[in-house]
Amino acid sequence: MDSSVDLTSSELDKLAEYLQKHTGIHLEKKKLQRFKRKIEAIFVKHKIATFNDFYHQLRFLASEELIQDLTNAVTVNETYFWREHQQFELLVKEILPLYVREGSTPKVRILVSPCSSGEELYSIMLHILEAGSLLEKLNIEMIGIDIDSSMIEKAKRGFYSQRSIDKVPKKLLEKYFKKVGAFYQLERSVVKAAHFMQVNIFEKDLEKKMGHFDIIFSRNMLIYFNAADKQHCFETFHSLMKEGATLFLGHADANNIDKKRFKLLKNGFHVFEKIV
Ligand SMILES: C[S@@+](CC[C@H](N)C(=O)[O-])C[C@H]1O[C@@H](n2cnc3c(N)ncnc32)[C@H](O)[C@@H]1O
């Protein structure tokens, strides 16, 4: 069935308002226009013929699958292995060694929020694996979260396209990936050691749901948020961080960070320490 639906600008406005209210995703009309075709494809998938019917199912029937499909349609999931990898090197050379203690194996909890389809989280794991003895000295837990359920499923599968793995050094590609048809399958023991959850960063009580972290990576998500939502996220990260924990941001995410609550650790690296 081809979609004969052609969403008008006022219908897109209604969806933008709905998304803001129910998922925290704030999209200006201009931005939602970019996802028009993907939203119209949901009508085909759910065999819905009119906007009124679609909107009714969202608002009054609160169809979870429809809400998730709409959410998935408006997220920008661009990611790849080894993206801004200097931060991963800083992590293994300078941050993780601070947790090492003689005679014990301290637990270190790392959150990747958002993780999209897993490339960033797995890149961090491969850097840790390659750093030799860190894994014997630390009990590292890796958790990735993203609002887009289709990305979480992809992350759990651990199969990647050529485009995704393009920047992985050849030696490590041979060591950790197996070519399966057109795809690269990440070593199963690495995939099994990672935890992924579908979570909206604007959900309430995330501390209760996920506990506290020593290290948080949040790269290339905050740039899509307005100033108020961005501040809200910084507060959420602050509440999820243990005392003295480290926050890694993407190069475009850090502006307007509250310097009274986060101290810059290293110039040029967009890496911050939580100040209590
Ligand atoms: C451009 S990707 C960045 C992925 C990865 N951090 C990187 O830098 O390569 C942005 C991700 O943010 C996720 N996202 C957007 N809004 C979110 C929210 N409210 N809660 C959790 N994840 C969200 C999207 O689903 C998308 O996968």
The ligand as an SDF file (V2000), in Angstrom:
LIG
                    3D

 27 29  0  0  0  0  0  0  0  0999 V2000
   23.3570   11.5960   16.3160 C   0  0  0  0  0  0  0  0  0  0  0  0
   23.0240   10.2400   17.3890 S   0  0  0  0  0  0  0  0  0  0  0  0
   24.5160   10.2520   18.3630 C   0  0  0  0  0  0  0  0  0  0  0  0
   24.9850    8.8450   18.6700 C   0  0  0  0  0  0  0  0  0  0  0  0
   26.3510    8.7390   19.3610 C   0  0  0  0  0  0  0  0  0  0  0  0
   26.3180    9.3230   20.7030 N   0  0  0  0  0  0  0  0  0  0  0  0
   27.4410    9.3890   18.5570 C   0  0  0  0  0  0  0  0  0  0  0  0
   27.9060   10.4770   18.9380 O   0  0  0  0  0  0  0  0  0  0  0  0
   27.8640    8.8260   17.5520 O   0  0  0  0  0  0  0  0  0  0  0  0
   21.7880   10.9720   18.4390 C   0  0  0  0  0  0  0  0  0  0  0  0
   20.9280    9.9450   19.1710 C   0  0  0  0  0  0  0  0  0  0  0  0
   20.1950   10.6140   20.2050 O   0  0  0  0  0  0  0  0  0  0  0  0
   19.0150    9.8670   20.4290 C   0  0  0  0  0  0  0  0  0  0  0  0
   18.0490   10.6790   21.1990 N   0  0  0  0  0  0  0  0  0  0  0  0
   17.3670   11.7830   20.7820 C   0  0  0  0  0  0  0  0  0  0  0  0
   16.5470   12.2230   21.7390 N   0  0  0  0  0  0  0  0  0  0  0  0
   16.7120   11.3840   22.8110 C   0  0  0  0  0  0  0  0  0  0  0  0
   16.1330   11.3240   24.1010 C   0  0  0  0  0  0  0  0  0  0  0  0
   15.2120   12.2020   24.4900 N   0  0  0  0  0  0  0  0  0  0  0  0
   16.5310   10.3410   24.9410 N   0  0  0  0  0  0  0  0  0  0  0  0
   17.4750    9.4250   24.5450 C   0  0  0  0  0  0  0  0  0  0  0  0
   18.0330    9.4380   23.3310 N   0  0  0  0  0  0  0  0  0  0  0  0
   17.6740   10.4000   22.4660 C   0  0  0  0  0  0  0  0  0  0  0  0
   18.5590    9.5410   19.0000 C   0  0  0  0  0  0  0  0  0  0  0  0
   17.6490    8.4570   18.9700 O   0  0  0  0  0  0  0  0  0  0  0  0
   19.8910    9.2430   18.3090 C   0  0  0  0  0  0  0  0  0  0  0  0
   20.1360    7.8650   18.2310 O   0  0  0  0  0  0  0  0  0  0  0  0
  1  2  1  0
  2  3  1  0
  2 10  1  0
  3  4  1  0
  4  5  1  0
  5  6  1  0
  5  7  1  0
  7  8  2  0
  7  9  1  0
 10 11  1  0
 11 12  1  0
 11 26  1  0
 12 13  1  0
 13 14  1  0
 13 24  1  0
 14 15  1  0
 14 23  1  0
 15 16  2  0
 16 17  1  0
 17 18  1  0
 17 23  2  0
 18 19  1  0
 18 20  2  0
 20 21  1  0
 21 22  2  0
 22 23  1  0
 24 25  1  0
 24 26  1  0
 26 27  1  0
M  CHG  2   2   1   9  -1
M  END
$$$$
